[in-house]
Amino acid sequence: MLSYENKLILAPMVRIGTLPMRLLALRYGADIVYSEELIDWKFLRSKRRYNEILETVDFVDQTDGTIVFRTCAEEKGKVVLQLGTCDAGRALKVAKMVENDVAAIDINMGCPKEFSIKGGMGVALLANPEKAHNILKTLVDNVSIPVTCKIRISETPEATFKLVETLVSSGIKAIAIHGRTRDERPQHPVHTDIIRYVAERIHIPVIANGGSKEIEKYSDISKFKELTGCKSVMLARAAEWNCSIFRKQGLLPMDAVIEEYLKLAVDYDNSPSNTKYCVQNILRELQETPRGRQFLECQTLEQICDIWDLGEYCQQKQSQYQKMGIQGRWQVTPDRLEPPNKKIKSAEILDDVTEMKVCFIRASFNDLNLPKAKLHAWAGKNGQKLPTYHTEQVAKLFRTIITFDGKKYTSSFWEKNKKFAEQGAALVCLFYLGLVTEEELIKLGSIIK
């Protein structure tokens, strides 16, 4: 059973708390790591899959095949799923889905963003303590793993303590307190006195949060503990900027941290967009330097890695994964949607269409060798009319049929957007024109067995 006594914790951070950053925090010395906040309804449309290539457990969105949550053995017993919810029933359904894959469930009652508040989540729950208590109590009574919550302070120590008392009576194992009110932001000072007031009066561990402005090195963590009277500390921005803040031996140079993070991003096939976002938050103002601007122009994981001399590592790893059959994302077809959707709105009849199961992996291409560009260039060179594209959409899935030189081509692999569907169909056309070989498609990771 996960203990919250005397722990250093990576806080839940939107788009930051994905698997590579969580693993990096653990390797640097964090005891517990939180996922980014995941919304209950989004999680409920996912299905659990075991990824044999990455050796991960993936919860896959059944509307578009993207990864909602990914975890692995290295963080077993240390990863906490933070849930955004305003409904006890939905929260319980998610908790039952993941209780064998995570160490604990945390309910987000501290997010002040408009999206959360409008949905009745985050700090909106603090205005309705009975509802918040009911959500926590429902989970405590029905799951086998610890349940916690993360809140913001009220205007006074007394009001904060009264709220915490209500929440603690649900049976939760710990509570994280961000020392700012719902209307305060990082530029405002953290109210360590209010956190301390609560920590001295309740029987479960209080996790102090909100001190990133005061925590610039490892020794500052102990000072924050003393100020708040807490034994455990949760770090957000300090860890986002330099994850080696968790190292007892001291901070590592920024480039060393980025390199270690990128290796994990490659190893766990993290999306280029998420990887780029995390590196941006490490670079901060250095994005305005020549190297920073070069980084901002990157579109693929390999291009990002190249800047830190890891391009070859990325290329070799991606090639290895592609030969093993990784597709970049799980395939979802209309008949496997939740609920099933077998209706295809397109009037196209596939009887006269040449079909092949090929997917478009964006990371395998740069802007100069995209399949559509190659097909159009060949058509122009040979005096042919440019191909026409007809794309059909079912929910969030897309498939394109190309008509070229009187023939039709498509991929049976449904893509997550129209552009990818067009590129996938172009690959099929290029193959049947003899402009790309099966060996090349395998190398690109595009052929799906």
Buried (B, 14 or more C-beta within 10 A) or exposed (E): EBEBEEBBBBBBBEEBBBBBBBBBBBBBBBBBBBBBBBBBEBBBBBBEBEBEBBEBBBBBBBBBBBBBBBBBEBBEEBBBBBBBBBBBEBBBBBBEBBBEBBBBBBBBBBBBBEEBBEBBBBBBBBEEBEBBBBBBBBBBEBBEBBBBBBBBBBEEBEEBBEBBEBBBEBBBBBBBBBBBBBEBEEEEEBBBEBBBBBBEEBEBBBBBBBBBEBBEEBEBBEEBBEBBBBBBBBBBBBBBBBBBBBBEEEBBEBEEBBBBBBBBBBBBBBBBEBBBBBBBBBBEEEBEEEEBEEBEEBBBBBBBBBBBEBBEBBBEBBBEBBEEEBBBBBBBBBEBBBEEBEEBEEEBEBEEBBBBBBBBBBBBBEEEEBBBBBBBEBBEEEEEEEBEBBBBBBBBBBBBBBBBEEBBBBBBBBBBBBBBBBBBBBBBBBBEBEBBEEEBBBBBBBBBE
